[in-house]
Amino acid sequence: MTVRVRLFASLREVAGVGEAALELAPGATAEEAFRHLAQSHPHLASRRPSLAVAINRRYAHFDAVLSDGDELVFIPPVSGG
């Protein structure tokens, strides 16, 4: 199955891309998608503990099962006033 991953802010800077398509096995989770992405962009791996995830514009857990065509967004911490 194919999922679309979008990266914002510091994640986009670290990866050097704002978007990627991942080919994953059916039943893959958001966690597995992140690991797959981190294989191509190793500097992302250390950021995992502080990330949130959204699937199809709804916050989700990293153990959520993905479906073909899902949009996956990894969200870094945000600060500001």
Order of alpha helices (4+ residues) and beta strands (2+ residues): beta-alpha-beta-alpha-beta-beta-beta
